[in-house]
Amino acid sequence: MDLSKIMEMAEQMRGQMEKAQKEAANVKADGEAGGGMVKVTMNGRHEVEKVVMDPAILTPDQAAFVEDLVRAATNQASSKISELMQNQAGSMASDMGIDLSQFGIPNK
């Protein structure tokens, strides 16, 4: 592969990455814990956009339990976002004809 082709691919990749970063805010994932008693919605930037809790768990003696549920739901949403973003990056690389396995990154 010649240098001009590599430079062209790098510029293409830069443009695709900028587009993906802008679109990340539109990617959403939900996490839940406690059988749905706590639900968290997170965007592709790993920002929590919404937390919903079942009113039954909002008693003063349940504070530690609720904190654990919020943590678990947030972590679940974060894991889903990471997976979605990794899949998107892999798809973008594949569309450009780049084999990520050459860089030690498994193809999805």
Order of alpha helices (4+ residues) and beta strands (2+ residues): alpha-beta-beta-beta-alpha
